[in-house]
Amino acid sequence: MIKTIVLGSCVSVQGILEKTLPDGRMIVRVGQQLFTGKPIGA
């Protein structure tokens, strides 16, 4: 499943959902890299 997360105030990343953390943040994979951030609301 592809998800979009926010890393900072204006940087967003879209990738394959790897894991949802207990604090609500998500980990997404883009190629070989993993990024952690807050999900963008629908």
N, C-alpha and C positions, 0 to 999 in steps of 0.2 A: 504494500500500500504506500503510495507517495504522499508525503506530508510536507508542509512548509512551516519552518520555525524561524524565530527572530533571535539573532545572536547579540545584538546591541540595540542602540536606539534606531538605527536605520539599515542594518544589514540583515537580509533574510536568505535562507538556504532552503532549497527544495530537494528532497531525496527520499530514499526508501527507509521506512520506519524500521528501526532495529529494536528499540525498547522504550517503554514509558517508565519514568522514574517515579518514586513515591511522592516527590514534591511537585509533580505535575509537568516537569520538563520532559522533553523527548530527545532521543538520540536517533539521528538519521545518518544514512550512509550515502556518500557521493563518491563513486569510484571506490578507492581504497581508504578514503578518509572518513572519520566519524565526527559529527558535529552535535553539540548539545545546546539546546535552547528552549525557549517557551513557544508553544504552538500558537499559530495565528488563528484567531476566532473566525468562525464561518460568517 
